[in-house]
Amino acid sequence: MLQIVTKMYFDPDASLHSSTHRVAAYTNLAFLGIGRDRIELPVGTLIPESGLASTSTVMIEVVEHLEKELDEVGESFGLVSTGGAELVDDLTTVLAFGLDAYFTGARTLFSVCVESGVHR
């Protein structure tokens, strides 16, 4: 799904629907900048909301692109957005494996994992 929304399979001249999805996630990574140092990714952005701490909150922003479908008159119809939840889940999975860190949107689950020592 992440490959599709990055526009890699679309015609460069295609008309697109673009939707931005933002979700707060919890991680065991520490970030130097708070809120101002955005980390740009091919599919979105990480925006740290807490600094050097054993647990951090990060805003995950994913930009979804879907090709517009046009009817005979040139009006747009069809799917505009998938809702974004799956995209954020996919991105947190990639980040977790790529950075050897824990990422989740579930605060309770994160707390249980950190307390039990599962976070690393």
N, C-alpha and C positions, 0 to 999 in steps of 0.2 A: 504494500500500500504506500509506503514512504517513497518508493521509486516513482510511482504514478503521479503523486501530488507535486513532485519536484519538476514536473513538465518535461522529463526526459523522453517520454514517448509521444509527445504532442508535436504536431506540425508547428514550426516556429511562427507561422502567420495565423495560427488558430486563435479564435476569440475564446477567452477563458472567464470562468467565474472564479473569483478569489475570495476565500473566507479565512479569517484569522481566528484561531482558537487559543485561549489562554487558560492554564491550569496551574495551581500551586502544587508543588511536589516537595517531598522531604528527602534529604540525602545525608549521607555521612561524609560528604566532601566539604572542605572548607574553602571559602572564596575570599579573595583579598578585597574586592570592591563590593560595595553594597548598593544595589539599584542602579548605579551609574555605569558600571562596566558590563555592557551587554556582550555575550559570547555568541557570535553569529555562527550558525550551522547551515548546511545546505538545505535543510527542511524547515528551519525556524531559528529560534533564539532562546538562550538561557539568560535569565535576568536574576542574579543573586539578590536575595532579600535579607540575608544575614551574613555576617562576616566570618572571621576565624572562630569557629566553635566546633565541638565534636559532632553536632548535628546542625544542619542548615536548611533553610527554606529557599527554594528557587522557583521563580515563575517560568514555566515552559510555554513558549509561544510557537505554535505551528501554523504555517500558512498553507492552506489547502487550495490547490488549483484543479479545477475540472473543466474539461472542454465543453463549450456551449453547444447545445443542439438547437438548430434553427428550423422552423417550419417553412412552408412554401412562401409565406409572406416576409420571412426574415425575422420573425419574432422568436425570442429565446423561450425554450420550454425544457422540461426534464429536470434532472438532478442538479441542484445548485451546490449542495454540501452534504457530506455524509454524517455530519454532527461533530466530528472531530475527536470523540473519545478514543476510538481505535487508533487514530494517528498519534495521540499523546501516549497511549499505552505502548505502541510500537517504538516510539522514540525513547521512552524511559527504559525499555528493554535493551535497545542498542547502546544507550549511555551506560547502563549498568555493566554490560559485558565489556564495552570498549574502555571504560574508565576504572573497572574493577571496584565499583561503588554500588551503593544501594540507593535506588530511586523508587518512590511510590507516592501516590496521591492520598493514600490511606494513613492518616495520622496515627490511629490506634495500632494498626499493624506495624508501622514504623517504630513506635514506642516499645512494643513487645519485642521486636527483633533487636533493638538497641539494648534493652535491659537484659536480654538473654545472651547477648554477645554474638548473635548471628550476623550482625551487620558487616563483618569483614571476614 
